[in-house]
Amino acid sequence: MKMFHELDEGFVCENCGKEVKPLGYTSRDHCPYCLYSKHVDINPGDRGNPCKGLLKPKGIEKYKDTYKILYQCEKCKKEHKNIIAKDDDMKKIIEISQINEKR
């Protein structure tokens, strides 16, 4: 059974209100401006999660040759991770990574 459904679509960020374009090389799963995401998937791209809460970025972790954004859902409190995208705001990534260092 395929667990990843590629779904690269644009959206308006529910946190910062900016228009987010499709990523173009894999599925878009978070806002590149504020880094917030939305708790919409059970498996990547399936849009099958009924929660629909905002995923707040809480930290950054090293993953292979890149990084992942660590999230916590503001509605159901579950934790989630997304790989950073090429167009993410690097200042925001650095800001969030410093949260890890303070813990």
Order of alpha helices (4+ residues) and beta strands (2+ residues): beta-beta-beta-beta-beta-beta-alpha
